[in-house]
């Protein structure tokens, strides 16, 4: 079977709206490596977009899933509940930042987690408005799209968005927007568009994912916490991409010294199996009436089993510390290229959630063409990369945190080779 044959079949059978980054069709995968249907090996620096932080098919995750399959696969927790759901909730309640009693619900997808977080916030505050940030990504359902601060491709052609969602510019010094600029717009928003007493929540990614791997400045996060407390607004942290050791902590909010009232998570929690969660202050999480939250597949026992195993792996293998180590090595390698590659505008990232941004040489203008050429060149050499950013000029690095040292060194060599060759081509 050939990749090209599958690409033709896919084009005939699958909606055009489901885009793909590569035409590499996976046959098998192990840790940080993928083999395609033609037998070619690739190093995976995407982890399924931060899903398999613990690597493809981690033995302990697979073992836990197999054990659950031998017991039962589905009862619907709302009909016949089960212990591992309760145990995973207890563990997340202890791990999510915040010195207060917490409660958790489980759902299946990123968008479900965000939608339920908004429902909970509205029920708890009896308010309806939500404030988000430009460049943020919060899902593909209508509330998720409304909260997302990027039009193409997420909102194009889908009509009117959900009402009472407001956007504030996300501060990125590289693009000329400061914390003061963001707060000034927020102040004008409160004066001109929405009474703060009608706002249920702020929602923010501690590090923007699709938006370009920009960290929330500490000053902004603390100011949002202050404004939330002043006006009775809830602070919601979207930790879908930042959670589970990706930034060198269990959760990225641990870097800020303030806690969110509600945290959404998914991706890395399941180690490749579908599961998402919302964790928050117990009184807030209890605001919806019985039956107001849930879903037929929410907290599927197989996904829950994987989640418990992922937390075990993070602890037993020291993945928080390993994320810091790998991220530092990657950034050092990228910094060593700056003199030879004038297109490098910025290198950044917490833990092993890193990015390199490319501009035109000696310019502040984004260089999406250069970025995509690097991605394609690396793919030709067997390294799978992802781009991101509002301007498409950022390469984001999301390799499994369990990647072997030898494979990581090989990947860095390919990355450097690709960047240097594209730079040499002008």
Secondary structure by P-SEA (a helix, b strand, c coil): ccaaaaaaaaaaccccccccccccccccccccccccccccccccccccccccccccccaaaaaaaaaaaacccccccccccccaaaaaaaaaaacccccccccccccccaaaaaaaaaaaaaaaccccbbbbbccccccccaaaaaacccccccccccccccccccccccccccccccaaaaaaaaaaaaaccccccccccccccccccccccccccaaaaaaaaaaaaaccbbbbbccccccccccccccccccccccccbbbbcccccccccccccccccccccccccccccccccccaaaaaaaaaaaaaaaaaaaaaaaaaaaaaaaaaaaaacccccccccccccccccbbbbcccccccccaaaaaaaaaaaaaacbbbbbbcccccbbbbbccccccaaaaaaaaaaaaaaaaaaaaac
